[in-house]
Amino acid sequence: MFDCILVNGDSYSAKIEHDVYSDFLHKKSGLPVVNIARQGSSNDRIRRSTIEKLAEIKQQYNNPLVIVGWSFIRRMEVWYYGSNQSVIGRIPDRENKPEHCKPCLVTLDVLTGLNQATVEQKCLINEDLFVHKQLTDFYTSLYMFAHTIESLGAKLFCFSAAKNVEIPVNSFPYIQSLHQVTWCQQQSNLYQLHDFYIKQWAEQHDPLRKLDTGHLSKSGHAQFADVLMQWLNSSGYNIRKEYA
């Protein structure tokens, strides 16, 4: 039985001015829920901060459930050496950090959008068709991340919150043949990595969503929490209140 839930992801999962799906999971399960999702997160940031926070949570809770809504596989993270406040304001995980150790990791799309990327950083940008390396890295990192979460005494459930449906693994035979990719595809708790994204779901279920980005309204988040509960149940993770 789980005794808490840790949620991480990008803006589709992050806390905003109204309740989001993590708040509704708390209400439905009766479990404490910690949400460390941040707007503009890369998958690197999600993995890194999950491990860091889980190590902290394990000092208080014995059986955490980790829920991750992955960001765009194409989204790249770089270190920012400048002082532009617009960029600094878009860096996740800077709050509650002492001045001497604030992170400077930001996504490359933020830098290019604010015209702050260096020539060297711009050279890292791939055309949409050339995602083989990023997809290989994502699955290799996911394989290691899943085993790390298990080694820390927690259970993992993850899905793709951002749009990654256009780069299915079966389009790349070499990548699909890798042991770590095969293993990930066999795990029922590594769910909907290329068959689902929140914006598409919102278009069908949330008329009050943000039309340009697909970010969910309060009622959309409440509905999506029910979807998550169904997914968790189908993976054998029953977190309903009567079991809490």
Backbone bond lengths (Angstrom), bond angles and torsions (degrees), N, CA, C in turn:
res aa  C-N    CA-C-N  psi(-1)  N-CA   C-N-CA  omega(-1)  CA-C   N-CA-C  phi
1 M - - - 1.455 - - 1.528 109.49 -
2 F 1.309 115.51 137.18 1.462 120.52 179.92 1.519 110.23 -80.05
3 D 1.332 115.29 147.28 1.462 119.08 176.96 1.528 112.48 -116.47
4 C 1.339 118.51 -0.94 1.454 122.10 172.17 1.522 108.59 -167.32
5 I 1.333 115.84 166.14 1.459 122.34 177.89 1.518 108.82 -127.93
6 L 1.319 116.51 133.05 1.462 122.93 174.09 1.515 108.00 -111.96
7 V 1.326 117.22 121.95 1.468 122.84 -179.46 1.521 109.23 -111.07
8 N 1.337 116.27 135.91 1.459 120.60 176.44 1.526 109.11 -142.20
9 G 1.322 116.18 157.75 1.448 121.53 -179.70 1.509 111.54 164.34
10 D 1.329 116.41 -156.98 1.461 121.41 178.87 1.526 109.28 -106.80
11 S 1.325 117.21 -150.12 1.469 119.60 -173.96 1.518 113.08 -65.60
12 Y 1.326 118.37 -21.64 1.461 120.30 178.51 1.533 111.81 -69.89
13 S 1.317 116.60 -17.73 1.466 121.14 -179.47 1.520 112.85 -115.18
14 A 1.335 118.32 -10.18 1.462 122.49 -169.83 1.527 112.37 -72.76
15 K 1.313 115.65 152.05 1.463 122.44 175.36 1.524 109.20 -67.22
16 I 1.335 116.09 136.61 1.460 121.88 177.63 1.522 108.73 -134.20
17 E 1.338 117.22 -158.03 1.464 119.38 -173.41 1.519 113.04 -72.21
18 H 1.321 117.96 -17.25 1.465 120.24 176.91 1.531 109.80 -122.54
19 D 1.321 116.51 172.06 1.461 120.84 179.56 1.523 110.76 -60.59
20 V 1.321 115.59 140.97 1.462 121.54 177.31 1.529 108.29 -117.87
21 Y 1.327 116.64 179.74 1.471 118.47 -170.50 1.520 113.03 -59.54
22 S 1.329 117.62 -29.15 1.467 118.99 177.92 1.524 110.95 -65.30
23 D 1.339 117.51 -35.79 1.472 120.23 177.16 1.528 110.69 -66.34
24 F 1.321 116.44 -39.08 1.467 119.39 179.33 1.527 111.34 -71.74
25 L 1.339 117.63 -31.82 1.462 119.96 173.33 1.524 110.76 -62.08
26 H 1.329 115.88 -39.36 1.466 119.98 177.12 1.528 110.48 -61.58
27 K 1.334 116.54 -45.16 1.456 120.23 -178.44 1.525 111.58 -66.51
28 K 1.314 116.85 -36.85 1.461 120.76 -176.24 1.529 112.36 -79.06
29 S 1.327 116.69 -30.45 1.463 120.24 -175.28 1.520 113.42 -99.67
30 G 1.332 116.83 -24.45 1.453 119.80 -173.61 1.508 113.54 76.90
31 L 1.334 117.30 5.08 1.464 121.40 -178.42 1.525 111.24 -93.46
32 P 1.323 117.84 148.63 1.460 119.36 170.62 1.529 109.66 -61.74
33 V 1.330 117.16 136.73 1.459 121.99 -179.95 1.523 108.88 -125.68
34 V 1.320 115.93 126.77 1.465 122.62 176.06 1.523 107.60 -109.64
35 N 1.318 116.83 122.13 1.469 122.06 -178.72 1.522 109.00 -111.57
36 I 1.343 116.58 113.95 1.469 120.82 178.68 1.532 111.27 -115.00
37 A 1.344 116.27 18.76 1.464 119.78 175.74 1.526 109.19 -65.72
38 R 1.337 116.52 144.99 1.454 121.85 -178.57 1.515 110.44 -135.89
39 Q 1.314 115.70 141.69 1.459 121.15 175.54 1.529 110.13 -59.03
40 G 1.323 116.44 138.36 1.457 121.06 177.53 1.514 114.73 78.61
41 S 1.327 117.86 14.94 1.461 120.25 -177.49 1.520 111.76 -72.67
42 S 1.310 115.16 141.48 1.459 121.63 166.59 1.519 107.88 -90.89
43 N 1.321 116.10 167.86 1.462 118.99 175.63 1.522 111.90 -67.80
44 D 1.328 117.16 -28.67 1.467 119.84 174.40 1.522 110.36 -61.27
45 R 1.330 115.83 -46.14 1.462 119.52 179.82 1.528 110.99 -64.05
46 I 1.319 116.50 -38.98 1.465 120.16 -179.72 1.525 110.67 -62.72
47 R 1.329 116.74 -47.24 1.472 119.77 179.12 1.529 110.96 -62.85
48 R 1.312 116.03 -47.99 1.464 120.80 -175.66 1.529 111.75 -61.19
49 S 1.344 116.67 -48.78 1.458 119.92 -176.49 1.532 112.05 -72.43
50 T 1.330 117.18 -29.01 1.473 119.98 176.59 1.522 110.34 -63.40
51 I 1.318 116.60 -47.74 1.465 120.35 -179.67 1.522 110.37 -62.19
52 E 1.332 116.18 -43.21 1.460 120.62 -179.72 1.530 111.25 -62.64
53 K 1.330 116.25 -46.24 1.472 119.77 -177.88 1.519 111.38 -71.68
54 L 1.324 117.60 -36.41 1.459 120.20 -179.68 1.523 110.84 -64.16
55 A 1.322 116.62 -39.64 1.462 119.20 177.42 1.531 110.81 -60.39
56 E 1.317 116.41 -35.37 1.469 121.08 177.18 1.529 110.94 -71.10
57 I 1.341 115.92 -45.87 1.467 120.76 -177.98 1.523 111.98 -62.20
58 K 1.322 116.63 -34.73 1.461 120.53 -177.55 1.528 112.45 -64.94
59 Q 1.307 118.22 -12.70 1.458 120.63 175.17 1.531 111.21 -75.40
60 Q 1.343 115.94 -17.52 1.466 120.48 -178.45 1.519 113.13 -115.06
61 Y 1.358 117.07 -35.13 1.454 121.46 -174.76 1.524 110.77 -116.82
62 N 1.317 115.69 148.48 1.460 120.41 -176.68 1.525 113.60 -93.17
63 N 1.339 117.03 -35.77 1.463 120.58 -171.68 1.531 111.88 -132.05
64 P 1.320 117.63 72.43 1.463 119.42 -179.24 1.534 111.48 -76.86
65 L 1.321 114.57 150.74 1.455 122.67 168.48 1.521 107.38 -108.08
66 V 1.321 116.89 125.65 1.460 122.55 179.35 1.526 108.74 -102.20
67 I 1.331 117.14 122.89 1.463 122.65 177.57 1.523 108.33 -115.62
68 V 1.324 116.59 123.63 1.463 121.74 -177.87 1.519 109.77 -122.74
69 G 1.326 116.23 128.83 1.455 122.37 169.77 1.517 108.61 -103.99
70 W 1.330 117.11 103.05 1.467 120.70 -171.78 1.526 111.62 -65.84
71 S 1.312 113.94 150.05 1.459 121.96 175.92 1.531 109.93 -89.28
72 F 1.324 116.62 -168.45 1.462 121.84 -178.65 1.527 110.69 -67.98
73 I 1.318 116.51 127.41 1.459 120.72 178.58 1.525 110.92 -60.84
74 R 1.330 116.87 -31.18 1.465 120.68 -179.98 1.534 113.02 -74.44
75 R 1.315 117.76 -18.17 1.467 121.16 -175.10 1.523 110.11 -68.49
76 M 1.338 116.19 124.98 1.468 121.64 -175.82 1.526 110.50 -109.70
77 E 1.310 115.78 146.29 1.459 123.14 -179.42 1.523 110.01 -110.27
78 V 1.331 116.10 137.09 1.467 121.50 178.06 1.529 108.48 -136.43
79 W 1.318 114.93 165.89 1.468 121.21 176.13 1.518 108.75 -90.40
80 Y 1.331 116.25 132.20 1.461 121.16 -179.33 1.523 109.81 -101.00
81 Y 1.332 116.08 122.90 1.466 121.54 -176.83 1.528 112.70 -101.18
82 G 1.324 117.81 -3.21 1.457 120.82 -175.10 1.517 113.49 -88.03
83 S 1.342 115.03 -169.06 1.463 121.16 -176.86 1.519 112.48 -128.56
84 N 1.325 117.81 13.67 1.456 121.27 179.29 1.528 109.72 -65.01
85 Q 1.316 116.17 120.84 1.460 120.25 -174.08 1.531 112.76 -68.44
86 S 1.335 116.39 -27.39 1.467 119.10 177.23 1.521 110.56 -65.69
87 V 1.333 116.36 -37.65 1.461 120.68 176.25 1.521 110.20 -70.48
88 I 1.311 116.26 -48.24 1.467 120.77 -177.12 1.524 110.56 -58.96
89 G 1.328 116.44 -36.05 1.454 120.13 178.22 1.512 114.13 -68.03
90 R 1.332 117.06 -14.50 1.468 121.77 179.97 1.527 112.65 -101.18
91 I 1.331 117.16 5.31 1.463 120.72 -179.64 1.532 109.68 -84.85
92 P 1.331 118.47 118.65 1.473 120.17 179.41 1.532 111.78 -66.68
93 D 1.323 115.65 158.17 1.474 122.99 171.40 1.527 114.29 67.24
94 R 1.342 118.56 19.26 1.461 119.20 177.20 1.525 112.17 -84.40
95 E 1.333 116.31 -24.77 1.460 118.52 -178.38 1.530 109.81 -69.13
96 N 1.305 114.77 149.15 1.472 122.33 177.80 1.525 113.37 63.45
97 K 1.321 116.84 18.60 1.469 120.46 174.44 1.528 108.54 -108.07
98 P 1.326 118.09 137.88 1.477 119.31 176.96 1.522 110.93 -63.75
99 E 1.306 116.42 154.96 1.460 121.49 -173.48 1.525 112.65 -56.97
100 H 1.331 116.86 -34.21 1.459 119.31 -173.97 1.525 113.17 -77.39
101 C 1.343 117.87 -8.08 1.465 117.93 -178.41 1.532 112.30 -138.72
102 K 1.317 117.14 34.36 1.463 119.56 175.91 1.525 109.61 -73.59
103 P 1.337 117.33 137.01 1.473 120.19 -179.50 1.529 111.14 -72.26
104 C 1.323 115.76 152.81 1.463 122.18 177.24 1.524 110.99 -124.93
105 L 1.331 117.26 26.38 1.458 122.54 -179.37 1.514 109.74 -90.30
106 V 1.331 115.62 122.23 1.451 121.41 -177.07 1.525 108.19 -137.60
107 T 1.317 116.71 158.30 1.465 118.80 -178.78 1.524 110.56 -81.06
108 L 1.320 114.01 149.48 1.456 120.41 -175.90 1.521 111.84 -65.33
109 D 1.328 117.53 -30.79 1.463 119.08 178.29 1.524 112.03 -65.70
110 V 1.337 117.69 -30.01 1.464 120.67 174.80 1.522 110.01 -66.15
111 L 1.326 116.52 -46.33 1.465 120.11 -179.09 1.525 112.13 -62.77
112 T 1.326 116.68 -43.98 1.461 119.06 -179.40 1.524 110.57 -68.36
113 G 1.317 117.24 -37.39 1.460 120.47 179.44 1.510 112.78 -64.92
114 L 1.337 116.87 -29.45 1.462 121.86 178.91 1.521 112.18 -99.56
115 N 1.336 116.26 8.44 1.467 122.61 179.53 1.531 111.50 57.68
116 Q 1.324 116.24 41.45 1.463 121.87 -178.53 1.528 112.75 -117.49
117 A 1.321 117.66 3.45 1.465 120.22 -179.72 1.520 110.64 -77.57
118 T 1.315 116.66 139.74 1.461 121.08 175.45 1.526 109.57 -76.40
119 V 1.327 115.64 167.65 1.459 119.81 176.94 1.524 110.27 -59.27
120 E 1.332 116.48 -41.70 1.463 120.78 -179.58 1.525 111.03 -63.67
121 Q 1.332 117.19 -39.36 1.456 120.37 179.06 1.525 111.58 -69.06
122 K 1.325 116.81 -37.57 1.459 119.97 177.15 1.526 111.49 -62.56
123 C 1.316 116.15 -29.97 1.464 119.81 179.45 1.530 112.22 -68.54
124 L 1.330 117.00 -16.41 1.464 120.57 178.89 1.520 112.35 -78.15
125 I 1.325 117.60 -14.84 1.455 121.80 -175.54 1.521 109.97 -75.16
126 N 1.317 115.67 127.20 1.465 121.70 177.96 1.518 110.44 -101.15
127 E 1.314 115.96 152.80 1.450 119.42 168.03 1.528 108.53 -66.51
128 D 1.330 115.58 155.70 1.465 120.28 -174.52 1.522 113.18 -56.27
129 L 1.323 118.20 -31.20 1.460 120.62 -177.04 1.523 112.25 -71.75
130 F 1.324 117.52 -23.25 1.457 120.78 -172.40 1.531 110.31 -99.66
131 V 1.313 115.16 75.53 1.465 120.72 -176.69 1.522 111.90 -115.12
132 H 1.328 117.03 8.90 1.468 120.15 -174.51 1.530 112.08 -57.73
133 K 1.317 117.25 -46.91 1.457 120.75 -177.98 1.522 110.68 -65.62
134 Q 1.325 117.54 -44.19 1.462 120.07 -179.42 1.521 111.77 -64.95
135 L 1.322 117.10 -38.72 1.460 120.59 179.17 1.524 110.83 -67.95
136 T 1.333 116.79 -41.89 1.465 120.81 176.48 1.520 110.63 -61.28
137 D 1.332 116.58 -45.11 1.462 120.80 179.75 1.527 111.36 -64.35
138 F 1.337 116.70 -38.56 1.462 119.60 -179.38 1.525 110.85 -60.73
139 Y 1.320 117.09 -47.30 1.460 119.71 -177.31 1.528 112.09 -71.90
140 T 1.318 116.91 -35.59 1.464 118.81 175.93 1.518 110.26 -64.13
141 S 1.339 116.56 -42.81 1.466 120.61 178.51 1.522 111.41 -67.88
142 L 1.342 117.43 -38.07 1.461 120.63 178.62 1.522 111.03 -63.69
143 Y 1.321 116.38 -41.58 1.469 121.39 177.61 1.526 110.35 -57.88
144 M 1.322 116.72 -48.36 1.462 120.62 -179.13 1.524 111.26 -70.42
145 F 1.325 117.03 -37.18 1.459 121.50 179.03 1.531 110.67 -63.17
146 A 1.329 117.37 -45.82 1.462 120.86 -179.65 1.525 111.35 -60.55
147 H 1.323 116.94 -41.31 1.464 120.04 178.60 1.531 111.63 -70.32
148 T 1.327 116.90 -33.01 1.463 119.73 177.04 1.518 110.96 -67.12
149 I 1.331 117.32 -43.51 1.467 120.55 178.03 1.525 110.24 -59.00
150 E 1.330 116.34 -43.16 1.463 120.17 178.38 1.527 111.06 -63.30
151 S 1.324 116.84 -41.12 1.464 120.06 -179.07 1.528 112.12 -66.32
152 L 1.345 116.10 -23.58 1.461 120.63 178.35 1.527 111.80 -87.71
153 G 1.330 116.71 4.99 1.456 120.73 174.43 1.514 114.37 81.02
154 A 1.336 117.07 33.12 1.462 121.16 179.18 1.521 109.54 -130.86
155 K 1.322 115.76 166.91 1.455 122.80 175.22 1.526 108.80 -108.76
156 L 1.326 115.45 145.36 1.465 121.47 -177.24 1.521 111.00 -115.18
157 F 1.328 115.65 138.15 1.463 122.04 166.76 1.520 107.21 -135.37
158 C 1.331 117.30 128.95 1.459 118.67 -178.66 1.522 111.20 -141.94
159 F 1.322 114.44 157.53 1.460 122.88 179.75 1.523 107.22 -149.61
160 S 1.311 117.12 170.77 1.457 120.75 177.88 1.520 108.96 -94.02
161 A 1.336 117.06 110.32 1.453 120.85 175.53 1.524 110.69 -78.57
162 A 1.331 116.55 -37.74 1.458 121.97 179.28 1.524 110.28 -89.30
163 K 1.302 115.73 168.13 1.459 121.59 -174.77 1.518 111.12 -78.15
164 N 1.332 115.75 110.38 1.464 122.52 174.69 1.527 111.53 -129.74
165 V 1.341 116.27 18.40 1.462 119.61 -174.68 1.526 112.80 -72.93
166 E 1.337 116.54 -19.66 1.466 118.82 -175.75 1.523 112.95 -84.07
167 I 1.322 117.56 -0.94 1.469 120.29 179.53 1.532 110.50 -127.87
168 P 1.331 118.03 59.61 1.465 120.17 178.89 1.518 111.47 -66.80
169 V 1.322 115.57 146.79 1.458 120.63 -176.98 1.519 111.86 -62.43
170 N 1.334 117.21 -33.59 1.462 118.74 -176.56 1.522 113.46 -69.19
171 S 1.325 116.81 -3.97 1.466 119.88 172.97 1.526 112.11 -82.53
172 F 1.333 116.16 -9.41 1.457 121.02 -176.23 1.534 108.98 -128.48
173 P 1.334 118.35 90.65 1.467 121.83 -172.61 1.525 114.09 -54.63
174 Y 1.334 117.94 -40.83 1.469 118.74 -179.53 1.524 110.70 -62.61
175 I 1.325 116.45 -46.14 1.462 119.86 -178.74 1.521 110.20 -62.83
176 Q 1.306 117.13 -42.50 1.461 120.99 -179.57 1.524 112.03 -63.95
177 S 1.322 117.40 -26.15 1.464 120.93 -178.07 1.526 113.36 -78.07
178 L 1.320 118.36 -14.06 1.459 121.36 -176.07 1.529 111.27 -67.76
179 H 1.317 116.06 143.22 1.471 120.67 -179.05 1.515 111.50 -57.15
180 Q 1.339 117.72 -45.31 1.456 119.95 -176.09 1.527 111.74 -66.00
181 V 1.331 116.58 -32.05 1.467 119.76 178.06 1.524 110.33 -71.89
182 T 1.328 116.43 -45.21 1.467 120.73 177.57 1.518 110.99 -58.21
183 W 1.331 116.28 -44.02 1.467 121.05 179.69 1.524 110.58 -60.99
184 C 1.326 116.82 -46.95 1.465 120.49 -179.27 1.521 111.37 -60.81
185 Q 1.321 116.74 -39.84 1.458 120.38 -178.60 1.526 112.45 -68.05
186 Q 1.326 116.75 -21.71 1.465 121.12 -179.14 1.527 113.17 -86.81
187 Q 1.324 117.72 -8.55 1.455 121.01 -175.52 1.531 110.26 -91.93
188 S 1.318 116.59 120.12 1.462 120.08 -177.50 1.525 112.55 -68.56
189 N 1.321 117.21 -20.65 1.465 119.99 -179.47 1.524 112.79 -86.06
190 L 1.339 118.29 -8.74 1.468 122.11 172.43 1.513 105.30 -98.09
191 Y 1.318 116.12 88.70 1.463 123.19 -156.82 1.524 111.98 -109.36
192 Q 1.335 116.15 141.46 1.459 122.30 168.38 1.538 112.28 51.25
193 L 1.313 117.14 48.59 1.467 120.43 -178.04 1.521 112.66 -77.13
194 H 1.333 117.09 -24.58 1.467 119.98 179.98 1.524 112.67 -134.29
195 D 1.325 117.52 10.02 1.460 121.42 -175.90 1.524 113.17 -117.07
196 F 1.320 116.70 1.18 1.454 120.45 -172.65 1.520 109.09 -150.32
197 Y 1.326 116.26 145.91 1.457 121.73 163.67 1.519 108.04 -154.59
198 I 1.318 116.01 150.57 1.458 121.12 -169.03 1.519 112.19 -63.68
199 K 1.319 118.69 -38.48 1.459 119.60 -178.49 1.524 111.15 -59.05
200 Q 1.325 117.35 -44.55 1.468 120.77 179.31 1.524 110.74 -64.38
201 W 1.333 116.84 -43.59 1.463 120.86 178.22 1.522 110.22 -61.40
202 A 1.341 116.89 -41.03 1.462 120.99 -178.62 1.520 111.82 -64.11
203 E 1.319 117.15 -35.11 1.463 120.57 179.36 1.524 111.74 -61.23
204 Q 1.313 116.61 -26.87 1.456 121.33 -178.23 1.524 113.57 -96.59
205 H 1.344 117.23 -22.24 1.461 119.40 -169.82 1.527 115.02 -126.57
206 D 1.321 118.34 -11.58 1.465 119.80 -173.10 1.526 110.71 -130.92
207 P 1.332 118.17 88.86 1.461 120.22 -179.09 1.528 113.57 -65.62
208 L 1.332 117.69 -16.47 1.461 121.58 -178.84 1.530 112.43 -96.83
209 R 1.314 116.85 7.96 1.474 121.03 179.41 1.528 110.81 -61.38
210 K 1.343 116.28 166.14 1.459 120.67 168.66 1.521 107.77 -73.84
211 L 1.311 116.59 119.32 1.459 120.29 -169.88 1.518 113.03 -65.82
212 D 1.337 117.94 -33.63 1.471 119.71 -176.19 1.514 112.73 -77.71
213 T 1.317 117.78 -38.26 1.464 121.01 -174.23 1.524 113.93 -107.97
214 G 1.338 116.82 -20.41 1.459 119.58 -176.77 1.515 114.16 81.74
215 H 1.331 118.24 10.66 1.461 119.26 176.68 1.528 109.54 -64.87
216 L 1.313 115.09 139.16 1.453 120.98 -170.19 1.519 112.81 -76.57
217 S 1.328 114.84 147.18 1.456 121.77 169.20 1.533 108.90 -76.94
218 K 1.314 116.55 176.27 1.465 119.91 177.60 1.525 110.58 -59.41
219 S 1.335 116.89 -45.45 1.466 119.31 179.59 1.521 111.09 -67.06
220 G 1.342 117.34 -33.45 1.458 120.82 176.25 1.518 111.76 -64.49
221 H 1.325 116.16 -41.51 1.468 120.08 176.78 1.528 110.94 -63.09
222 A 1.339 116.75 -38.70 1.465 119.65 178.57 1.530 110.64 -63.16
223 Q 1.332 116.25 -42.66 1.464 119.71 177.90 1.520 111.17 -65.92
224 F 1.334 116.38 -40.65 1.460 118.96 -177.80 1.526 111.18 -67.72
225 A 1.320 117.21 -31.09 1.467 119.62 174.82 1.521 110.50 -60.05
226 D 1.340 116.94 -38.27 1.470 120.23 176.36 1.528 111.11 -64.48
227 V 1.343 115.94 -40.24 1.471 120.15 177.06 1.526 110.13 -60.78
228 L 1.322 116.20 -45.09 1.466 120.44 178.95 1.522 111.15 -60.95
229 M 1.320 116.87 -42.24 1.459 119.99 177.96 1.523 110.82 -59.18
230 Q 1.323 117.07 -40.95 1.463 120.85 177.75 1.521 110.88 -64.41
231 W 1.331 116.90 -43.31 1.469 120.35 177.99 1.519 110.51 -61.40
232 L 1.324 116.29 -44.12 1.465 120.42 -179.22 1.522 110.54 -62.79
233 N 1.320 116.60 -42.85 1.460 120.08 178.74 1.524 111.22 -62.29
234 S 1.335 116.87 -39.94 1.464 120.32 -179.60 1.525 111.65 -67.30
235 S 1.346 116.80 -21.22 1.464 121.04 177.24 1.519 112.18 -96.39
236 G 1.333 116.50 6.53 1.460 120.11 178.11 1.511 114.25 84.92
237 Y 1.351 117.41 13.44 1.466 121.59 -179.38 1.531 108.39 -105.91
238 N 1.299 117.55 83.95 1.455 120.78 -178.43 1.517 109.58 -85.83
239 I 1.328 116.51 114.75 1.473 119.65 -177.79 1.513 111.20 -119.70
240 R 1.325 118.51 21.02 1.462 119.83 179.27 1.517 111.44 -64.75
241 K 1.312 114.69 155.85 1.456 121.24 -169.58 1.519 112.66 -55.86
242 E 1.318 118.03 -36.23 1.467 119.20 -177.58 1.537 112.37 -67.71
243 Y 1.366 116.10 -15.29 1.446 119.06 178.15 1.522 112.15 -102.02
244 A 1.314 117.40 -4.33 1.469 120.86 -175.36 1.514 110.75 -75.77
